[in-house]
Amino acid sequence: MSKESFIDQLAPAAQADIREFGILASVTIAQAILESGWGRSAPGNNLFGIKGSGQQLVTQEFINGKWMQIVDGFRVYDSWSDSVRDHSLLLAHNPRYANVLLESDYRCASQELQRAGYATDPQYADKLIRIIEGSELTRCDQIEKERGNMMSSDDENKIINFLSTALISTEDVDARVEFHRLADELRKASGQQ
């Protein structure tokens, strides 16, 4: 399978998850490319190296400053689209990945994945960024943006109002700054500012 075919095959599922979870398609596809070697190494259709039960495999982990081979359990999927979906659910439902969700800059999202410990590779974010830029994967994010906002204007306004209320009700200075920043970003994204 060509690299373009691989991207084309994953793009629809990754783009659907932009709308539902706020995870950039470019980052999702780059992770699949890096973790599976363009789909060539995806036993059990596991494109992301997500651990769990289903199959035992030898893998490389960066532990105590050294690359080591270990045997670990990995999840198994019926299809690549199921793997993409489970990857998005993993990120969306695990609080340590909260800074990846709704991040509109692929560089920041990649760095947040590394900071949150998605992979043990200390160069993980840099590798994702190189893949995204080298394969021009941001085009997959643009396709979704052309279709319109990720949420209705009513929902945008509810979130802005919620953030404004949270801003007023907290005494934590850092939280106030962040609530204000998030409300401003949402206003900009929705064309209200």
C-alpha positions, 0 to 999 in steps of 0.5 A: 500500500502506498503512503498516500493510500494509507493516509486516504484510508485513515483520514475519514475516521480521523476527521470524524474524530475531530468533530466528536473529540477535538483531536486533530486528524493530522496528529492521529494519522501521524501517530498511526504512521509512526506506531505502525510503520505506515500500516506494515506493522499493525498486528491485530489491526492495532495502529497505535500500539495501544496496550491491553489484552488480546495478543502478546507482542515484543516491543521496544520501550525507552526505560531508564535512559535505554531502549529495551525489548519487552513482551507486553499485551496489546489490544486487537481490533476488527479494522483500522477504523476501529483502532482509530476510534479506540485511540480517540476514545482513549485520549478523550476519556483519560484526563492525562490527555486533556491538553491534547483535546481541542488543541488546534496546533499540531505541534502543541498537541504532539508535545502534549502527547509526549508530556502526558506519557503516551509513548516512552520515546523521548523524541516522540513529539519531534517524530510526529511533527516531522511526519505531519510536516513531511506528509503535509497531514495538516490538509486532513485538518483543513478538510474538516475546517472547511465543513464548518465549526465543530459545534453549534453556535448555541453550544459555543455560547454555552461554553463561553458563558460557563467559562465566564462564570467559572472565571468569576467564581474562582480565586485561583489566579492561574485558573482565571487566566486560563478560563479567560484565554479559553473563552477568548479562543472560543470567541475567535474560533466562532467568529465572535471576536 
